[in-house]
Amino acid sequence: MLWTREAVSKSQCAVLCVQSGTCASFTFSRAAGSLLTSCRAYTRAMASLDAAITYANAKYYVIVHKMDWMDTACSDGSECPAHNSGCYSGRCLCDWGFFYSETSHICLT
């Protein structure tokens, strides 16, 4: 594990991860009745979800940078690995209702 921090949203966790420069994946969970989210950052993507998700209600995300996937050719959604992305008109793009953040290099709402 690289670090653990509190944040108010999944998007903020993703931004913190990308801005750190060494974060490749993160988990987050929201405690019942809390507005804050617990973010745990990792220096690599985990080979299995069991290795990444070690506490209740956690969700796991891998950071995929623009140069790896955004606007690349595709034939179906499985070729677009970023969370909230899909294959549209033969190109990997963010899903409807999401936008590509040039700052954090992920699809945000």
Phi, psi and omega in degrees: 000139181274310178196166173232132179217164173260147178210167181266350182203165174298320180299319179295322176300315181297317180296316178301319180297309182297317183293337181292335178084339181240359182276130179248339180203164178207159171241155173216153174210149179248123177291145180305129177078005182254149175270344182269149179248138175270122180250133175236123183258148181230151182278353179212164174282138181282145180289333179221152178295329179300325179288329184271320185262099185247007178216159188299144176062019180277147173236145187247136179225142175254133178279125178240119184279157184309314185296345180274332189213324189301127176065024175270159180292144179208162175243340174204169186299336181293343179273358180244091192282346183291144176299137180067033176234163179200176180264115182234121181053038176079012180229142174284120181220168175292148177297161177306133180091355178243156178229152179278121180271117177293335180283311184259351177063035177221169176273120182242163176266000000 
